[in-house]
Amino acid sequence: MSTNPILAPHRSIRLFRADPLPEGTIQRLVAEAQRAPTDATGQMYSFVRVLDRARRRRIAELSGDQQHVLDAAEFLVTCADVHRLVRVLELHGRVPGEYPATGLHFAVIDATLATQRLIDAAEAIGLGTVCIGGILNGVEELIELLALPRGVLPLFGLCLGWPGEAPVARPRVALTSVLHADTYHELTPAAAAADVTAMAPITRSSNWPAVLGRYFAAGGTMEEREPALRRALERQGFAWSRE
């Protein structure tokens, strides 16, 4: 079986030219994003286009002082959004249900599918993009900055602009590590070692497990983010208790 690429390889761009995008480009891209699949016709996502420079500067700071958040021609925040459909129900005399976990599940899927289609459309017209997961570092303040109502949760940022660099495509783990047949197969030590070797060029130290450790091991970035995210989930109506 051939694994030759079908699409042009995606590359995250972190160096942007100063040129603005043509008028109407963001509207065109979001219109393309709206053609993504959505569960039960809900379209449970929103994009917040951050135009105010002071607001964008603060988001860059919250995200770890990522300069490309400021330098990109455009910056969007992708949000999971069940607030809008609740509003439609209420305006038409229907009582919204209680489904925080299920709502979060499908809203995250809707938002991610829509954003990926937007990225594909942006790259098709020559733009570069990079997703900013670091907005989670300041998720509670970000909710205030963007005036997000209950039922809306910021997921990640998206920089868009004209590329000022042409980075090489980054490596990925083996196809066999992510493609399972019928049932899930556990990663073998040999397969894990091969993946670590394949991913070595992604880091300056050639030590991919060390990078994973900084994020996902005990005491890493993900644990640090956990308390604030749980509070944000509670505040925005996506938390639930075990029964």
N, C-alpha and C positions, 0 to 999 in steps of 0.2 A: 504494500500500500504506500502510495506517495504521501509525504507530509510537506510537500512544497507549499509555501504560503499562498493563500487565496487573496488576502488583503495586504496592502502595504504595511510593513511592520510599524507598530506603535512605538513612539519614543517620547518619553517625558521631557518637556522643554522647561529649563529653569533660567534661561537667558533670552530675553525678549528685546526686539527692536522697539524704538519709541513710537513708531507710526501707529496712529489710531486705526480702528477698523472702519470700513465704509459704513455710512449711515444705514441703519436697518439690518445690519449683519446679525446682531444678537437676536432680534425678533425672528429672523429667518431660521437661525439655529434652534431656537426654542420651539418654533413651529415644527421643525424636523423631529425634535425630541418628543413632541406630543404624539408622534406616530408610533412610538414604542408600544409593546404589549402592556396591558394593564389588567389587574384582577377585577373581575365583576364590574367593569366599566368605571371603577372608582377614581382612577387617575390621582392616586394619593401621593402627590409630590408637589413641591413648589420650588422655584428658583428665586433667590433674592439677589438682584443685581446691585452691587455695592458701588455707587457713584461718588459718594462723599469721600474726599481724600483723608480727612481725619479719621473717619470710621474705618476706612480700609487700612490706614496706618496702624490703628489699634488692633485690628484683626491680625495683621502681619506680626505685631509684637506678641500677641497671645499665641500665635502659631510657632513661636520660636525664632522670631526675627527673620522670617523668610523674605528676602528682598524681592523675589519674583512676584510675591503677592502685590507689592507696590508697583513693580515695573511692567507687569502685563497690561495690555490695553484694556482688558476687561477682567473682572473678578466676580464670580457667582458663588453663592452658597446654596448647595442642594439640600433640600429639607424633605423629610417624611412629613406628610400633611394629611391628617384625617379631619382637621378642623373644617376645611371647606365643604366636604361632603356632609358633615354633621349639620353645617349651616343650611345646606340645601334641604336636608330632611326636615329641620325645624321650620323653615320657611314654608314647607308644604305639608305641615300638620302631622309629621311622623316623629315618633319618639326614638331617638338614637339608642342603640343597644350598648351594652357594656362588654367590650372585647379588647382590653389594652394589649394583651400579648399578641393576639391575632392581628389587630390593627397595626401594631409595630412591624410584625412579620411582613405583611403585604405592602405596607407603605415603604419599607426599606427596599423591597424588591422593585416596586413601581419606580421609585426614585432612582435606583441604580440603573435599571434598564433605560430609563429616559435619558439619564446623563451619558450613558455609553453611546446611545444613538446620537446625542449632541456632539460628543467627542468625534465620532466617526464622520459626521457631517462637517465639523470644523476642519479636520485633517484633509477631507476631500477638497476643500477650497484653499488648502495651503497653510492653514493656521496651525500653531502648536498649542499644546495644552499640558497641564500637570494638575493632578488632584492633590489637595492639601488636607490630609488627615489630621494635621496638627491643630486644626481649629478646636479639636476636642479638648486641648489643654485648657482652654478658657470657655468651656461650653456654657457655663452659667452666665458669665458676663456677655457672651455672644447672644444669648437669648434676649438679654436686655437691650443690647446694641441694635438688634434687628427688630425689636418689638414683636417677638413671635408669640402668638396667643397659645393657649392650652390646646394640645392636639397637633402642634407643629414642633418638630425636633430637627435641629441642624445636624447634618450627617458629615459633610465634607465640603471643602472649597474647591473651586475650579478656576485656574488661571487660563486665559485665552489671549493669544496675540500672535504677531508675526515672529517666527523663530529667529533668534540671533545666534543659534548654534545648531550643529548637526551631529548630535551624539550617536554613538553606535547603539544598536539594539541590545538591550540587556539580556543576559541568559535566563533560562527558565529550567525548572527541574524536568526530569524525563517524562515523556508522554505517559509511560506506563505507571508513573507515580500518581497521576491524577485521573487516569481512565481505568475504571473498574468494570468487570463483567459479571453481571447478575448479583453478586454480593461483594461487599467491601473486602479488600485484601490488605492485610497488615504490611507495612513497609518493612522489608528485610534489612538486616545490617548492611549487606552488600549494596542494595539499592539506595539506602540512605547515604552510604559513603560515596556512591557515584553522583548523587544529587549534590552533596557538599562540594565535590570536586568541580562539577559543572557550574555551580554558583559562585565559586571562588573569585572570578573576575569582577563580581558586582561590588566588591569591597576593596579598599586600599590595602587592607591587611591580608587579603586572600583568606579570611577566616569568617565564612558565612555563619557558622554556629555562634560566634561571638556577637555578631550583629543581631541574630535572633534572640540571644540571651539578653541583650540590652533592652529589647522590647518585651519579650514574652516570658523570660525566666522570673523566678521569685525576686521581688524588689525592682523589677523593670518598669518601663514606661507604662505598660498596660495596667499594671497594678496601681500605679500612681494616679492614673486617670479614672479608675473605677469608682471611688466615692463620689466625685463630682458628677459623673455620668448617672449614677443611681439617683442622686438628688434631682438632676435634670429630668430624668424619666418620671420621677414622682411628680414633679412640678408640672410637667407637660401632659400628664395623664396617661403615660405608658407603663406605669409600674403595676405590679400585681403581687399578691401574697400567696404563699404556698398553702394548700389546703390538705 
